[in-house]
Amino acid sequence: MPLPVWLVRPRSDGGCDYVNFLPAQGAVEMREGSHLPPQMPLLKHRHRLPVDEAEAWRRRLQQESGYQCSDPLF
């Protein structure tokens, strides 16, 4: 996972849940949160994972939880 990856899932209230994967020195930082414009994004969880584990999380979120690849939200 060499580049930042954004996954987004729309919510019924007009906002969205997001997961952002950021490469960081041989690992990947996974940030989970929600966003309801015009409010500031809410960061719910932050994890540091090995690259292969982060890739498995990305696939699982897309296949089982309805997340889609997206341009950066903010």
MDTraj code that builds the backbone (N, CA, C; nanometers):
import mdtraj as md
import numpy as np

residues = "MET PRO LEU PRO VAL TRP LEU VAL ARG PRO ARG SER ASP GLY GLY CYS ASP TYR VAL ASN PHE LEU PRO ALA GLN GLY ALA VAL GLU MET ARG GLU GLY SER HIS LEU PRO PRO GLN MET PRO LEU LEU LYS HIS ARG HIS ARG LEU PRO VAL ASP GLU ALA GLU ALA TRP ARG ARG ARG LEU GLN GLN GLU SER GLY TYR GLN CYS SER ASP PRO LEU PHE".split()
xyz = np.array([
    [0.0858, -0.1180, 0.0000],
    [0.0000, 0.0000, 0.0000],
    [0.0906, 0.1246, 0.0000],
    [0.1444, 0.1601, -0.1153],
    [0.2413, 0.2702, -0.1209],
    [0.1803, 0.4099, -0.1139],
    [0.0563, 0.4266, -0.1524],
    [-0.0071, 0.5586, -0.1537],
    [-0.1176, 0.5659, -0.0494],
    [-0.1531, 0.6870, -0.0057],
    [-0.2697, 0.6988, 0.0833],
    [-0.3959, 0.6477, 0.0140],
    [-0.4799, 0.5781, 0.0881],
    [-0.6054, 0.5236, 0.0345],
    [-0.7191, 0.5736, 0.1225],
    [-0.8250, 0.6231, 0.0591],
    [-0.9454, 0.6671, 0.1304],
    [-1.0595, 0.5737, 0.0943],
    [-1.1289, 0.5222, 0.1950],
    [-1.2511, 0.4448, 0.1756],
    [-1.3644, 0.5210, 0.2430],
    [-1.4775, 0.5283, 0.1746],
    [-1.5910, 0.6067, 0.2249],
    [-1.7185, 0.5244, 0.2120],
    [-1.8067, 0.5403, 0.3132],
    [-1.9382, 0.4756, 0.3118],
    [-2.0412, 0.5815, 0.3477],
    [-2.1346, 0.6129, 0.2569],
    [-2.2367, 0.7147, 0.2874],
    [-2.3311, 0.6696, 0.3974],
    [-2.3824, 0.7688, 0.4716],
    [-2.4821, 0.7431, 0.5765],
    [-2.6134, 0.8099, 0.5386],
    [-2.7216, 0.7681, 0.6010],
    [-2.8548, 0.8203, 0.5693],
    [-2.8733, 0.9663, 0.6106],
    [-2.7898, 1.0181, 0.7014],
    [-2.8032, 1.1572, 0.7455],
    [-2.7282, 1.2565, 0.6568],
    [-2.6724, 1.2103, 0.5451],
    [-2.5993, 1.2975, 0.4540],
    [-2.4504, 1.3008, 0.4806],
    [-2.4076, 1.2410, 0.5885],
    [-2.2656, 1.2340, 0.6201],
    [-2.2058, 1.1055, 0.5663],
    [-2.0856, 1.0751, 0.6095],
    [-2.0216, 0.9517, 0.5673],
    [-1.9264, 0.9026, 0.6758],
    [-1.9031, 0.7731, 0.6730],
    [-1.7983, 0.7120, 0.7532],
    [-1.6781, 0.6989, 0.6612],
    [-1.5586, 0.7149, 0.7159],
    [-1.4395, 0.7031, 0.6325],
    [-1.3317, 0.6230, 0.7041],
    [-1.2454, 0.5626, 0.6233],
    [-1.1242, 0.4972, 0.6716],
    [-1.0137, 0.5447, 0.5790],
    [-0.9060, 0.5934, 0.6386],
    [-0.7935, 0.6466, 0.5635],
    [-0.6706, 0.5647, 0.6001],
    [-0.6018, 0.5133, 0.4983],
    [-0.4789, 0.4365, 0.5186],
    [-0.3623, 0.5228, 0.4715],
    [-0.2679, 0.5523, 0.5620],
    [-0.1518, 0.6349, 0.5305],
    [-0.0240, 0.5555, 0.5524],
    [0.0600, 0.5416, 0.4483],
    [0.1892, 0.4749, 0.4678],
    [0.2735, 0.5526, 0.5686],
    [0.3419, 0.4807, 0.6586],
    [0.4217, 0.5462, 0.7623],
    [0.5387, 0.4575, 0.8043],
    [0.6565, 0.4801, 0.7489],
    [0.7806, 0.4137, 0.7891],
    [0.7685, 0.2626, 0.8042],
    [0.7405, 0.1938, 0.6956],
    [0.7328, 0.0484, 0.6979],
    [0.6047, -0.0085, 0.7543],
    [0.5109, 0.0766, 0.7886],
    [0.3811, 0.0339, 0.8416],
    [0.2735, 0.1202, 0.7754],
    [0.1513, 0.1039, 0.8205],
    [0.0394, 0.1836, 0.7687],
    [-0.0418, 0.2333, 0.8877],
    [-0.0725, 0.3627, 0.8868],
    [-0.1608, 0.4181, 0.9889],
    [-0.3025, 0.4154, 0.9337],
    [-0.3929, 0.3509, 1.0070],
    [-0.5329, 0.3408, 0.9667],
    [-0.6143, 0.4328, 1.0566],
    [-0.6829, 0.5297, 0.9959],
    [-0.7652, 0.6244, 1.0709],
    [-0.9113, 0.6020, 1.0348],
    [-0.9953, 0.5836, 1.1363],
    [-1.1390, 0.5639, 1.1152],
    [-1.2139, 0.6825, 1.1749],
    [-1.3152, 0.7300, 1.1030],
    [-1.3922, 0.8415, 1.1549],
    [-1.5204, 0.8629, 1.0792],
    [-1.5812, 0.9781, 1.1027],
    [-1.7044, 1.0156, 1.0332],
    [-1.6987, 1.1638, 1.0003],
    [-1.7796, 1.2022, 0.9029],
    [-1.7810, 1.3414, 0.8589],
    [-1.9220, 1.3792, 0.8165],
    [-1.9699, 1.4919, 0.8681],
    [-2.0999, 1.5467, 0.8319],
    [-2.0779, 1.6951, 0.8038],
    [-2.0540, 1.7295, 0.6744],
    [-2.0276, 1.8703, 0.6432],
    [-2.1433, 1.9578, 0.6889],
    [-2.1199, 2.0793, 0.7341],
    [-1.9931, 2.1529, 0.7357],
    [-1.9153, 2.1351, 0.8648],
    [-1.9490, 2.0378, 0.9462],
    [-1.8770, 2.0160, 1.0716],
    [-1.7373, 1.9606, 1.0451],
    [-1.6523, 1.9712, 1.1440],
    [-1.5178, 1.9139, 1.1351],
    [-1.5289, 1.7614, 1.1383],
    [-1.4393, 1.6913, 1.0683],
    [-1.4389, 1.5447, 1.0728],
    [-1.4129, 1.4949, 1.2146],
    [-1.4721, 1.3822, 1.2476],
    [-1.4547, 1.3209, 1.3790],
    [-1.3659, 1.1980, 1.3634],
    [-1.2519, 1.1980, 1.4298],
    [-1.1620, 1.0835, 1.4291],
    [-1.2028, 0.9911, 1.5436],
    [-1.2416, 0.8670, 1.5105],
    [-1.2885, 0.7723, 1.6119],
    [-1.1787, 0.6786, 1.6594],
    [-1.0982, 0.6279, 1.5665],
    [-0.9928, 0.5324, 1.6006],
    [-0.8711, 0.5580, 1.5131],
    [-0.7557, 0.5247, 1.5669],
    [-0.6295, 0.5355, 1.4930],
    [-0.5453, 0.4136, 1.5308],
    [-0.4996, 0.3386, 1.4286],
    [-0.4208, 0.2174, 1.4507],
    [-0.2969, 0.2206, 1.3625],
    [-0.1907, 0.1603, 1.4075],
    [-0.0700, 0.1418, 1.3270],
    [-0.0582, -0.0075, 1.2992],
    [-0.0568, -0.0444, 1.1703],
    [-0.0609, -0.1851, 1.1310],
    [0.0533, -0.2197, 1.0369],
    [0.0961, -0.3469, 1.0349],
    [0.1882, -0.3916, 0.9305],
    [0.1189, -0.3794, 0.7945],
    [0.1970, -0.3643, 0.6889],
    [0.1410, -0.3412, 0.5552],
    [0.0456, -0.4528, 0.5125],
    [0.0817, -0.5789, 0.5326],
    [-0.0047, -0.6891, 0.4886],
    [-0.1362, -0.6933, 0.5664],
    [-0.1320, -0.6603, 0.6946],
    [-0.2544, -0.6563, 0.7744],
    [-0.3447, -0.5403, 0.7320],
    [-0.2853, -0.4268, 0.6990],
    [-0.3631, -0.3114, 0.6524],
    [-0.4326, -0.3437, 0.5202],
    [-0.3640, -0.4151, 0.4331],
    [-0.4235, -0.4546, 0.3046],
    [-0.5409, -0.5493, 0.3280],
    [-0.5290, -0.6403, 0.4228],
    [-0.6391, -0.7315, 0.4555],
    [-0.7587, -0.6528, 0.5111],
    [-0.7332, -0.5530, 0.5965],
    [-0.8407, -0.4680, 0.6485],
    [-0.9094, -0.3939, 0.5350],
    [-0.8320, -0.3394, 0.4407],
    [-0.8899, -0.2655, 0.3281],
    [-0.9849, -0.3545, 0.2480],
    [-0.9391, -0.4744, 0.2148],
    [-1.0238, -0.5673, 0.1377],
    [-1.1506, -0.6034, 0.2144],
    [-1.1377, -0.6303, 0.3449],
    [-1.2527, -0.6674, 0.4269],
    [-1.3547, -0.5532, 0.4338],
    [-1.3072, -0.4307, 0.4531],
    [-1.3980, -0.3160, 0.4594],
    [-1.4737, -0.2969, 0.3277],
    [-1.4061, -0.3181, 0.2177],
    [-1.4724, -0.3020, 0.0879],
    [-1.5692, -0.4162, 0.0591],
    [-1.5328, -0.5377, 0.0915],
    [-1.6159, -0.6526, 0.0587],
    [-1.7328, -0.6716, 0.1550],
    [-1.7121, -0.6455, 0.2830],
    [-1.8134, -0.6785, 0.3829],
    [-1.8869, -0.5586, 0.4415],
    [-1.8267, -0.4400, 0.4368],
    [-1.8863, -0.3259, 0.5066],
    [-1.9347, -0.2136, 0.4148],
    [-1.9255, -0.2325, 0.2851],
    [-1.9822, -0.1345, 0.1923],
    [-1.8991, -0.0100, 0.1678],
    [-1.7716, -0.0115, 0.2014],
    [-1.6848, 0.1033, 0.1744],
    [-1.6401, 0.1019, 0.0291],
    [-1.6251, 0.2213, -0.0287],
    [-1.5793, 0.2381, -0.1656],
    [-1.4581, 0.3306, -0.1685],
    [-1.3673, 0.3101, -0.2627],
    [-1.2530, 0.3997, -0.2796],
    [-1.3041, 0.5402, -0.3115],
    [-1.2319, 0.6404, -0.2628],
    [-1.2761, 0.7780, -0.2783],
    [-1.1560, 0.8703, -0.2902],
    [-1.1807, 0.9891, -0.3459],
    [-1.0835, 1.0971, -0.3379],
    [-1.0770, 1.1420, -0.1924],
    [-0.9685, 1.2054, -0.1507],
    [-0.9618, 1.2542, -0.0118],
    [-1.0813, 1.3437, 0.0226],
    [-1.1357, 1.3257, 0.1419],
    [-1.2520, 1.4040, 0.1844],
    [-1.2139, 1.5447, 0.2288],
    [-1.0975, 1.5590, 0.2875],
    [-1.0558, 1.6878, 0.3404],
    [-0.9063, 1.6961, 0.3378],
])
top = md.Topology()
chain = top.add_chain()
for i, resn in enumerate(residues, 1):
    res = top.add_residue(resn, chain, resSeq=i)
    for name in ("N", "CA", "C"):
        top.add_atom(name, md.element.get_by_symbol(name[0]), res)
traj = md.Trajectory(xyz[None], top)
